Amino acid sequence: MRGTAMMLLAMLAAAPAVAQTPPPTPADNELFQFLSRTPVTLMDWGMMRLERDLSRALVASGLRDRAGENRTGTMLRGDRRVLGFASLVRTPAQRTPAACNDAFVALKGALLADAPTGPSGAAWYLQRVFGSEFRREAGQPEPFGERLLDMVLIEVTLRAPLDEPVSAGTNRLSCAGRLDEESAAPLPGPQAPRS
């Protein structure tokens, strides 16, 4: 009995401070109601999962460099395409079209590592990321995975570290492609301001 009491006291001592303080006032009801009733769409879900996978792929591919300065994310473009992006810090000598393509190929390989091999692997991966694992929607457009290949682009940007001085046209280089493409296409760089 004494051992049990001692164990309970030890557990109470290790409990978070929140459990030992009086409850705070309730959260903003309007905000709570909005968040509680707003559904998550397959677009939201897929973009969130793609962003998570890109972050993991950055580590798995060995592309991570200066801690804290590389970025991954997703965004919905004006042309209704999803852009998954990786912004990588590189030295001026490392910011080349070939290095950008190599980074794209490495990220793509890491993203598709668990997908079936062959031409259907990229479509299979995107269907898993943007589809429901629990049910099939009646109005789902087919072929779903193949159509997603045209909607989702992966963009790699090789950029200067934050502490590098800005110089015209050399601070960043970008390339992008679909997940079923062997290589990425170079993107035009930022234009110098006209005087």
C-alpha positions in Angstrom: 0.0 0.0 0.0 2.8 2.4 1.0 4.6 1.7 -2.4 1.4 2.5 -4.3 1.0 5.8 -2.5 4.6 6.7 -3.2 4.2 5.9 -6.8 1.0 8.1 -7.1 2.8 11.0 -5.4 5.7 10.6 -7.9 3.3 10.6 -10.8 1.5 13.7 -9.5 4.9 15.5 -9.2 5.8 14.6 -12.8 2.4 15.7 -14.2 2.5 18.9 -16.3 1.9 22.2 -14.5 -1.3 22.7 -16.5 -3.0 19.9 -14.6 -2.1 21.5 -11.3 -3.4 25.0 -12.2 -7.0 26.1 -12.3 -8.5 25.9 -15.8 -8.2 29.1 -17.8 -11.2 30.8 -19.3 -12.7 29.1 -22.3 -11.2 29.8 -25.7 -12.9 32.3 -28.1 -16.3 30.6 -29.0 -16.6 32.2 -32.5 -13.1 30.9 -33.4 -13.8 27.5 -31.9 -17.1 27.2 -33.8 -15.4 28.3 -37.1 -12.6 25.7 -36.8 -15.0 23.0 -35.6 -17.4 23.3 -38.5 -15.0 24.1 -41.4 -14.3 20.8 -43.2 -10.9 19.8 -44.6 -11.0 19.1 -48.3 -9.0 16.5 -50.2 -7.0 19.4 -51.6 -6.1 20.6 -48.1 -5.3 17.1 -47.0 -3.2 16.4 -50.1 -1.2 19.6 -49.9 -0.5 19.0 -46.2 0.7 15.5 -46.9 2.8 16.6 -49.9 4.4 19.2 -47.7 5.2 16.7 -45.0 6.6 14.3 -47.6 8.8 17.0 -49.2 10.3 17.8 -45.8 11.1 14.1 -45.2 12.4 13.7 -48.8 14.8 16.6 -48.2 16.4 14.7 -45.3 16.2 11.3 -47.0 17.8 12.5 -50.2 20.8 14.1 -48.3 19.9 17.6 -49.8 19.7 19.3 -46.4 22.5 21.7 -45.9 22.8 24.8 -43.6 20.4 24.0 -40.7 17.3 26.1 -40.6 17.7 27.8 -43.9 16.2 25.2 -46.3 12.5 25.4 -46.8 9.8 23.1 -48.2 6.1 23.7 -48.7 3.1 23.7 -51.0 1.0 26.3 -52.5 -2.0 26.5 -54.9 -1.1 28.5 -58.0 -3.5 30.7 -60.0 -3.7 28.1 -62.7 -5.2 25.6 -60.3 -2.0 23.6 -60.0 -0.4 22.5 -56.8 3.2 23.5 -56.4 5.4 21.5 -54.0 8.6 23.4 -53.5 12.0 23.0 -51.9 14.2 26.1 -51.4 17.8 25.0 -50.8 20.7 27.1 -49.7 23.7 26.7 -52.0 27.0 28.5 -52.7 27.3 30.5 -56.0 29.3 27.6 -57.6 26.5 25.2 -56.6 23.7 27.2 -58.2 23.8 25.7 -61.6 21.1 24.2 -63.9 22.7 20.8 -63.5 22.7 21.0 -59.7 19.0 22.1 -59.8 18.1 19.2 -61.9 20.1 16.8 -59.7 18.2 18.1 -56.6 14.9 17.6 -58.4 15.8 14.1 -59.3 16.9 13.3 -55.8 13.7 14.8 -54.2 11.6 12.9 -56.8 13.4 9.7 -56.0 12.9 10.1 -52.2 9.2 11.0 -52.7 8.6 7.9 -54.9 10.8 5.5 -52.9 7.8 3.5 -51.7 5.9 3.7 -54.9 5.7 0.8 -57.4 8.5 0.9 -59.9 7.7 1.8 -63.5 5.7 4.4 -65.3 2.7 4.2 -62.9 4.6 4.9 -59.7 4.2 8.7 -59.7 0.5 8.5 -60.4 0.1 5.9 -57.6 2.0 8.1 -55.2 -0.1 11.2 -56.0 -3.3 9.2 -55.7 -2.3 8.1 -52.2 -1.4 11.7 -51.2 -4.5 13.4 -52.6 -7.0 10.6 -52.3 -9.0 9.3 -49.4 -7.6 6.2 -47.8 -11.0 5.5 -46.3 -13.6 5.8 -49.1 -13.9 6.5 -52.8 -15.9 9.6 -53.7 -18.7 8.9 -56.2 -17.7 11.9 -58.5 -13.9 11.2 -58.5 -12.6 12.0 -61.9 -10.8 9.1 -63.6 -8.0 8.3 -64.3 -7.4 10.0 -60.9 -3.7 9.5 -60.5 -2.8 10.3 -64.1 -4.8 13.5 -63.9 -3.0 14.5 -60.7 0.3 14.2 -62.6 -0.7 17.3 -64.6 -1.9 19.1 -61.6 1.1 18.7 -59.2 4.4 20.3 -60.0 7.6 20.0 -57.9 9.9 23.1 -58.0 13.4 23.3 -56.6 15.1 26.7 -56.0 18.8 26.9 -55.3 19.4 30.2 -53.5 21.9 32.2 -51.6 22.2 32.1 -47.8 20.5 34.9 -46.0 23.9 36.5 -45.2 25.2 36.6 -48.8 25.0 40.0 -50.5 22.4 40.4 -53.2 23.8 40.5 -56.7 21.8 40.8 -60.0 20.6 37.5 -61.3 23.0 35.2 -59.3 21.2 34.7 -56.0 18.8 32.1 -57.1 18.1 29.5 -59.8 14.9 27.4 -60.1 13.7 24.4 -62.0 10.4 22.4 -62.0 8.8 19.3 -63.3 6.1 16.7 -63.0 6.8 13.7 -60.8 6.6 11.4 -63.9 9.3 13.4 -65.7 13.0 12.3 -65.8 14.3 15.9 -65.4 13.2 19.3 -64.5 13.0 22.3 -66.8 14.8 25.5 -65.8 12.6 28.4 -64.9 13.3 32.0 -65.8 15.1 33.9 -63.1 14.0 37.1 -61.5 14.2 40.0 -63.8 16.5 42.9 -62.9 14.5 46.2 -62.3 14.4 48.5 -65.3 15.6 52.1 -64.8 
